Amino acid sequence: MSSLSAAWVSPDVLPIRMTIATLPNLTLDITAPKNFTKGNRFGFFPSVAVGYMLSEEKFMEKYKDTFSKIKFRASWGLPGNDQLDGRRFAFLPTIDTDGSYKWGVNNDYNRASRFEGEFGVMNLTWGNG
């Protein structure tokens, strides 16, 4: 049995997850946030898990009152990281307006200044952690 689901996490991310529900469990997760450029947006994060139900073995029948379910599970997967310390659209540079400059004999003239804040990183993509 397999299932395909899409879960709305935030306005920027729509992950698509496919799970194949067998004893070895396989999950394929595809996510595309708007933090990256179109060519770097999609991330593919597979995972696999296997389990063993010890409580279903014949020799465990006499312990059913004490242990109703004993399961051993091992899993492996690739996690993805798209967290950028709260910065959205990190591929675009920002313009800051903090500060001003003064001139004149007594510094009596004042103008607000604008300057490049954070640089845009065009090839920014998923990090695996």
C-alpha positions in Angstrom: 0.0 0.0 0.0 1.3 3.4 -0.8 0.1 7.0 -0.2 0.8 10.4 -1.7 0.1 13.4 0.4 0.7 17.2 0.2 0.8 19.2 3.4 0.6 23.0 3.6 3.4 24.0 5.9 3.6 27.7 5.2 2.7 30.1 2.3 6.1 29.4 0.8 6.4 25.7 1.1 4.2 22.9 -0.3 6.0 19.6 0.4 4.9 16.5 -1.5 5.5 13.3 0.4 5.1 9.7 -1.0 5.2 6.9 1.5 5.3 3.2 0.5 3.9 1.4 3.5 5.6 -1.9 3.6 7.7 -3.4 6.3 10.7 -1.6 4.8 9.2 1.9 4.7 10.3 4.2 1.9 9.5 8.0 2.0 10.3 10.4 -0.8 9.9 14.0 0.2 10.0 16.8 -2.4 9.9 20.4 -1.2 10.1 23.8 -3.0 10.3 26.9 -0.9 10.5 30.4 -2.5 13.8 31.2 -0.6 15.8 30.0 -3.6 15.9 30.8 -7.3 13.7 28.7 -9.6 16.6 26.5 -10.7 17.6 25.7 -7.1 14.2 25.5 -5.5 13.3 21.8 -5.4 14.9 19.6 -2.8 14.6 15.8 -2.8 15.0 14.0 0.6 14.5 10.2 0.6 14.4 8.1 3.7 14.1 4.4 4.4 13.2 2.5 7.5 13.0 -1.2 8.5 11.3 -2.7 11.5 11.2 -6.0 13.3 8.3 -7.0 15.6 9.9 -9.1 18.3 6.5 -9.4 20.1 5.1 -11.3 17.1 7.5 -14.2 17.5 6.3 -17.5 18.7 8.6 -17.7 21.7 7.3 -14.3 23.0 3.6 -15.6 23.4 4.2 -16.3 27.1 5.3 -12.7 27.7 2.2 -11.1 26.0 0.8 -9.9 29.4 4.0 -8.1 30.2 5.1 -6.9 26.7 2.2 -6.2 24.4 4.4 -4.8 21.6 8.1 -4.9 21.1 9.4 -3.4 17.9 12.9 -2.6 16.8 13.3 0.0 14.1 16.2 1.5 12.1 16.0 4.4 9.7 18.1 6.5 7.5 17.3 9.7 5.6 18.6 12.9 4.1 17.3 16.0 5.9 17.1 19.3 4.1 17.7 22.8 5.6 16.2 25.9 4.0 16.4 28.1 7.1 18.2 31.4 6.4 17.9 33.2 9.8 14.5 34.6 8.9 15.7 36.1 5.6 13.3 35.6 2.7 14.3 35.7 -1.0 18.0 35.5 -0.1 18.9 35.5 -3.9 17.9 39.2 -4.0 20.1 42.0 -2.6 18.7 44.3 0.0 18.8 48.1 0.3 19.3 49.6 3.8 18.3 53.1 4.8 19.9 53.2 8.2 22.1 56.2 8.9 22.6 59.5 7.3 25.4 61.8 6.2 26.1 65.4 7.2 27.9 68.2 5.5 28.4 71.9 5.8 30.6 74.1 7.9 28.8 73.2 11.1 27.3 69.8 9.8 24.0 71.6 9.6 22.9 69.8 6.4 21.6 66.2 6.8 20.4 63.6 4.3 19.3 60.0 4.7 21.5 57.5 3.1 20.8 54.3 1.2 23.3 51.5 0.7 23.5 47.8 -0.3 22.7 45.7 2.8 22.9 42.0 2.3 24.3 40.6 -0.9 22.0 38.4 -3.1 23.3 34.8 -3.5 22.0 33.5 -6.9 23.3 29.9 -6.5 22.0 29.4 -3.0 20.4 26.0 -2.5 19.4 23.4 0.0 21.8 22.4 2.8 21.9 18.9 4.1 22.4 18.6 7.8 
